[in-house]
């Protein structure tokens, strides 16, 4: 059983190392619609219902689009 726990811990450490690598290398909102996906989940978790098509992202997500470097397709 201890060997199994060690293997599981090793898998988790590799998973966390890979996640840290992606977080440190890829810019925030790298995809052209990633902020929309995040906004969808944010709205769903805050209200408990699906957003309407005309619903905008939250002010916090909108502010993050102003603060972080964006791909050229999102600059406008």
N, C-alpha and C positions, 0 to 999 in steps of 0.2 A: 503493500500500500504506500509506503513512503516514496518509492520510485515513481509511482503514478502521480503523486502530489508534486514531485520535483519536475516531472515532464510537463504537467499542467502549468506550474509556475514559470517554466521556461517558455512555454507557448504564450502565456500572458505577457511576459517581459518582451518577447519579440513583437507582439501585437502593439504594445505601448511604444516601443522604440520606433516602429514603422509610423505610428500616428504622430509622434513627436517630429519625425523627419518631415512628414507631409505638412504639418503645421508650420514648421520653420522655413520650408523651401517655397511652398506655393503661396501666392498672395491671396488675401481675403477676397471673396467674390470673384474668383478667377473666371468662372463660367459666365456667359452673358446673362443668364437668368437665375443664378444661384440665390441672389437676394430675394427673388420671388418665391423660390422654394422655401427658404427660411421664413419669409413673411407668412406663407400659407400655414406652416406649422405653428408659428407664433400666434397667429390669429385663432387657429383651431384650439390651441391650448389655453388661450385667454378667455375665449367666449364659449367654447364647447360646441360650436356649429361651424359649418363650412362658409367661407367668405363668398360674397356675391362677386360676379365678374368685375364690377366697377370699383370694388373695394381697394383701397390703397394700402401700402405697407405702413407699419407703425412709424411714428416720428423717430424712434430710436434707430430703426434700420435705415430710414432715410438719412439721418444724421451720419451714420457710419459710412454711407456712400459718399458723403462730403469729406470725411476725414481720412479714408484709406486710399492708397493708390489703386486706380481702377484700370482694367483693360481699355484700349482705345475705343472699343465699341460702346462702352458705357459712359464716355466722357460728356456726352451732350445731355 
